[in-house]
Amino acid sequence: MMRVLLLAGTTEATALAGELVERGHEVVSSFAGVTTNVADRPGEVRSGGFGGVEGLRSYLSDARIEVLVDATHPFAAVMPHHAAAAAAAAGLPHVRLLRPGWEQGSANRWVRVGSMAEAATTLAELAPRCAFLAVGRQQVAAFQGLTMRLVVRSIEPVEADLADAVFVRQRGPFTLEGELALMLDNGVEVMVTKDAGGTATQAKLIAARELGITVVMVERPAQPDGVTVLGTVAEATAFVGQMAGRPTTAGTTSAESREPA
Ligand code: NAP
């Protein structure tokens, strides 16, 4: 049995908590505390930042953590770097669970950009009558100053000074029918999204393709160097099992790792 700190905030983290607890590991799921209504999950739950790398290193020691699994969102730009530094300082095994990004099919009309600021500039150049911002509420401020109608979807309410906005509060997963209706009803011509990957929010890409809508795709932030990246919950389950020095019944054959992008 291992005592695992699981940096959460994703569907993969929720699934991994269940898999690990089922196998007898002690799991502490950690949330940043930015969203309310965090779903119940097996094991312990804590909420709020650690106070930087040093705070996390102290926590790892105080809470007697033996393995660190970073299953934060692909767009968490800071926490993966803190996790890598703190785990190295504490001498703990550490992996990054990171779902693969979406792949562009030949029928998709994507413009890839490196940041939200670049997405806003691109949107201004494309000048649609209406754009759909599927980027999360914390990123909406980057689009202040644009004059086109913006359909803004978020889980929590958005505070942003937008000239012409329609706010839609929804939590995924989303259906293709729902995404088609949202885009058609609002006359969406361009969609901005992050390359989050996974299936829970993929329907918007299929809807955009079917409607011929251009997608401004914001690429992921850089991952820390030298950290093992695992793409699936089964691989992360197997990794923790290996750390405990015992066989695991996780679905895939081995903890295949690849270098971070
Ligand atoms: P971030 O920029 O990487 O992290 C900012 C700070 O939030 C970190 O320095 C850390 O504070 C704290 N933090 C982040 N994740 C934490 C966790 N799991 N447990 C405890 N503290 C955490 O992350 P973010 O983009 O603000 O995202 C915050 C959370 O929302 C993450 O858990 C992420 O998985 C989830 N999320 C993010 C996105 C997104 O698009 N960014 C989307 C869906 C879910 P200290 O330095 O004080 O430790």
Residues whose N, C-alpha, C, O or C-beta is under 5 A from the ligand:
A	BS01	NAP	L7 A8 G9 T10 S30 F31 A32 G48 G49 F50 G51 G52 A71 T72 H73 F75 A76 A77 V78 M79 P80 G136
